[in-house]
Amino acid sequence: MILNVHVIISGRVQGVWFRASTKKMAEQLGLTGWVRNTSDGCVEAVFEGEEHLINKMIEWCHHGPSLSKVKNVDVKNQDPTSEFSDFSIKY
């Protein structure tokens, strides 16, 4: 089953390679979508792919790269769009 999720990660998640690490992990899992920093200090991402791979990605988001300190991961399910051909970092 293909899922699309919108994720907001809060805590110390900017300036710690969170976006680059998220892109690397998403690509390793074969997910599509994007990741970006938000103006309020969070990281926002959309992941699309197989349910079990999305679950692995969400699990990873709960700890992130070694320098991050994740406080919360908010996940909202969305309808799959098939609009993404890869995983990108938005600026």
C-alpha positions in Angstrom: 0.0 0.0 0.0 1.4 3.4 -1.0 1.2 6.1 1.7 1.8 9.9 1.7 2.6 11.5 5.0 3.2 15.1 6.1 5.7 15.2 9.0 6.7 18.1 11.3 9.8 17.4 13.4 10.5 19.7 16.3 13.4 20.1 18.7 17.1 20.9 17.9 16.7 19.9 14.2 18.1 22.9 12.3 21.9 23.3 11.8 22.5 19.6 12.6 22.4 18.1 9.1 18.8 17.0 9.6 17.7 17.8 6.0 20.6 16.2 4.3 20.4 13.1 6.6 16.6 12.9 5.9 17.3 13.0 2.2 19.9 10.3 2.4 17.7 8.0 4.5 14.6 8.6 2.2 16.7 7.8 -0.9 18.0 4.6 0.8 14.5 3.6 1.5 13.3 4.5 -2.1 10.9 7.1 -0.9 9.9 10.3 -2.8 8.9 13.7 -1.5 10.8 16.6 0.0 12.2 18.1 3.2 12.7 21.7 4.3 13.4 23.9 7.4 10.5 26.0 8.7 10.7 29.6 9.9 9.8 28.4 13.5 12.8 26.1 13.8 11.2 22.8 12.8 11.8 20.5 9.9 8.9 19.7 7.6 8.8 16.8 5.2 6.5 14.9 2.9 7.2 11.2 2.3 5.6 9.0 -0.2 6.1 5.3 -0.7 5.3 1.8 0.6 3.8 1.7 4.0 6.5 -0.4 5.7 9.2 2.0 4.3 7.2 5.1 5.5 7.1 3.5 8.9 10.9 3.1 8.9 11.3 6.7 7.9 9.0 8.0 10.6 10.9 5.8 13.2 14.1 7.4 12.0 12.7 10.9 12.3 12.2 10.3 16.0 16.0 10.4 16.6 17.4 11.9 13.3 21.2 12.4 12.9 23.5 12.2 15.8 23.7 16.0 16.6 19.9 16.5 16.7 17.6 16.3 19.7 14.1 15.5 18.5 11.3 16.6 20.9 8.3 15.7 18.8 7.3 14.2 15.5 3.8 15.1 14.2 2.6 12.8 11.4 -0.5 13.4 9.2 -1.7 11.0 6.5 -2.5 12.5 3.2 -3.8 11.0 -0.1 -0.9 9.7 -2.3 -0.2 12.0 -5.2 2.4 10.2 -7.3 3.7 13.8 -8.1 7.3 13.2 -6.9 10.0 11.5 -9.0 12.7 11.7 -6.3 13.4 13.1 -2.9 14.6 16.7 -2.7 15.6 19.4 -0.2 13.5 22.5 -0.5 15.1 25.9 0.3 
